[in-house]
Amino acid sequence: MARYGATVKWARGDDVYADNKYSRRHIWTFDGGLDVPASPSPHIVPEPMSEPTSVDPEEAFVAALSSCHMLFFLDLACQSGFIVDGYSDAAEGKMARVAAGRYAITHVWLHPKVTYCGKPPTAQQEADLHHRAHDSCFIANSVNTVVETVLTRTEPRENPQ
């Protein structure tokens, strides 16, 4: 099977390290050379040691689950003969204490909104596509977090074909 990697780089610069007030901003570099500014969540590490405009690991985790689900959904919908025009998901995750001094993202809610061209799937067909996408998602299969898909139906536009 394939192997995946990312490079994570941090440098202290001129910050004093011993006072624990150094910047935690860092860079994630992915294959192809994409650099993504990263930081701890400002919910966990206050500014200025964190950077709220950067991606934090918890957001990336939720985004990875959402993206993986979407990619499988799009493939399954296409295989089933449905034409998807758009897909958006305002996914959210919940951090909770799982043991003394330990926290985890314990629940992720996916809120996919799918628009179709032409005849859309029935509510049952769409729910089945999402169920199959969830079962196929590599990321969801890799974690213990509860991942729940909350469906909102939208009206299709007419099929121009």
C-alpha positions as CSV (number, residue, x, y, z in Angstrom):
1,M,0.0,0.0,0.0
2,A,1.0,3.6,-0.3
3,R,2.9,5.6,2.3
4,Y,2.1,9.2,3.2
5,G,4.2,11.9,4.8
6,A,4.4,15.5,5.7
7,T,7.3,17.5,7.0
8,V,6.7,19.6,10.2
9,K,9.2,22.4,10.9
10,W,9.5,24.7,13.8
11,A,12.3,27.1,14.8
12,R,12.6,29.1,18.0
13,G,14.1,32.2,16.3
14,D,14.9,34.9,18.9
15,D,12.1,33.9,21.4
16,V,13.1,33.1,24.9
17,Y,12.4,29.4,25.4
18,A,12.8,28.9,29.2
19,D,9.9,31.2,30.0
20,N,7.5,29.0,28.0
21,K,6.3,32.1,26.1
22,Y,7.9,31.1,22.8
23,S,5.8,31.0,19.5
24,R,4.4,27.6,18.6
25,R,3.8,28.6,15.0
26,H,5.2,26.1,12.5
27,I,4.9,25.0,8.9
28,W,3.5,21.8,7.5
29,T,5.0,20.9,4.1
30,F,3.2,18.4,1.9
31,D,4.3,16.6,-1.2
32,G,4.3,18.9,-4.2
33,G,5.7,21.6,-2.0
34,L,2.6,23.1,-0.4
35,D,3.4,24.9,2.8
36,V,0.6,25.3,5.3
37,P,1.0,27.7,8.3
38,A,0.1,25.7,11.5
39,S,-0.2,26.5,15.1
40,P,-1.7,25.1,18.2
41,S,-5.4,26.0,18.7
42,P,-5.8,29.3,20.6
43,H,-8.3,27.4,22.8
44,I,-5.3,25.5,24.1
45,V,-2.3,27.8,23.8
46,P,-3.1,31.5,24.1
47,E,-1.9,34.2,21.7
48,P,0.7,35.3,20.9
49,M,2.2,31.8,21.3
50,S,-0.4,30.6,18.9
51,E,-1.7,32.0,15.7
52,P,-5.5,31.9,15.2
53,T,-5.2,32.3,11.4
54,S,-3.1,29.2,11.0
55,V,-4.4,25.6,10.8
56,D,-4.3,23.7,14.1
57,P,-4.0,19.9,14.4
58,E,-7.6,19.6,15.7
59,E,-9.0,21.5,12.7
60,A,-6.9,19.4,10.4
61,F,-8.2,16.2,11.9
62,V,-11.8,17.3,11.4
63,A,-11.0,18.5,7.9
64,A,-9.3,15.2,7.0
65,L,-12.4,13.3,8.1
66,S,-14.7,15.5,6.1
67,S,-12.5,15.5,3.0
68,C,-12.1,11.7,3.0
69,H,-15.9,11.3,3.4
70,M,-16.6,13.7,0.6
71,L,-14.2,12.1,-1.8
72,F,-15.7,8.6,-1.3
73,F,-19.3,10.1,-1.5
74,L,-18.5,11.8,-4.8
75,D,-17.1,8.6,-6.3
76,L,-20.1,6.5,-5.0
77,A,-22.6,9.1,-6.3
78,C,-21.0,9.1,-9.7
79,Q,-21.0,5.3,-9.8
80,S,-24.7,5.3,-8.9
81,G,-25.5,7.7,-11.9
82,F,-26.2,10.9,-9.9
83,I,-24.6,14.2,-11.0
84,V,-23.3,16.2,-8.1
85,D,-23.0,19.9,-8.7
86,G,-21.7,20.9,-5.3
87,Y,-20.7,19.6,-1.9
88,S,-20.0,21.6,1.2
89,D,-19.6,20.5,4.8
90,A,-19.4,22.7,7.9
91,A,-17.8,19.8,9.9
92,E,-17.2,20.2,13.6
93,G,-15.4,18.3,16.2
94,K,-15.8,18.1,20.0
95,M,-12.8,17.9,22.4
96,A,-13.5,16.1,25.7
97,R,-11.7,14.6,28.6
98,V,-11.1,10.9,28.2
99,A,-9.1,10.2,31.3
100,A,-7.3,12.2,34.0
101,G,-5.3,14.8,32.2
102,R,-6.0,13.3,28.8
103,Y,-8.2,14.8,26.1
104,A,-9.3,13.6,22.6
105,I,-11.6,14.6,19.8
106,T,-14.4,12.3,20.8
107,H,-17.0,13.2,18.2
108,V,-17.1,14.7,14.8
109,W,-20.2,15.9,13.1
110,L,-20.2,16.1,9.3
111,H,-22.9,18.3,7.9
112,P,-22.8,17.7,4.1
113,K,-24.9,19.7,1.8
114,V,-25.0,18.2,-1.6
115,T,-26.5,19.8,-4.7
116,Y,-27.4,17.8,-7.7
117,C,-28.1,18.4,-11.4
118,G,-31.1,16.5,-12.7
119,K,-32.7,13.7,-10.7
120,P,-31.3,13.6,-7.2
121,P,-31.2,10.4,-5.1
122,T,-34.1,9.8,-2.7
123,A,-33.4,10.6,0.9
124,Q,-32.8,6.8,1.5
125,Q,-30.4,6.6,-1.4
126,E,-28.5,9.6,-0.3
127,A,-28.3,8.3,3.3
128,D,-27.0,5.0,1.9
129,L,-24.4,6.8,-0.2
130,H,-23.2,8.6,2.9
131,H,-23.2,5.4,5.0
132,R,-21.1,3.7,2.3
133,A,-18.8,6.7,2.1
134,H,-18.3,6.6,5.9
135,D,-17.6,2.8,5.8
136,S,-15.0,3.4,3.0
137,C,-13.2,6.4,4.4
138,F,-9.6,5.6,5.3
139,I,-9.4,8.3,8.0
140,A,-12.7,7.3,9.7
141,N,-11.5,3.7,9.7
142,S,-8.3,4.8,11.4
143,V,-9.7,6.5,14.5
144,N,-11.9,5.7,17.5
145,T,-13.8,9.0,17.3
146,V,-17.5,8.8,16.6
147,V,-18.1,10.3,13.2
148,E,-21.7,11.2,12.5
149,T,-23.2,12.4,9.2
150,V,-26.1,14.9,9.7
151,L,-27.9,15.2,6.4
152,T,-29.6,18.4,5.0
153,R,-31.3,17.9,1.7
154,T,-31.3,20.6,-1.1
155,E,-33.3,20.9,-4.2
156,P,-31.6,20.0,-7.5
157,R,-31.4,22.2,-10.4
158,E,-32.8,21.1,-13.8
159,N,-30.7,18.8,-15.9
160,P,-29.6,20.7,-19.0
161,Q,-28.9,17.4,-20.9
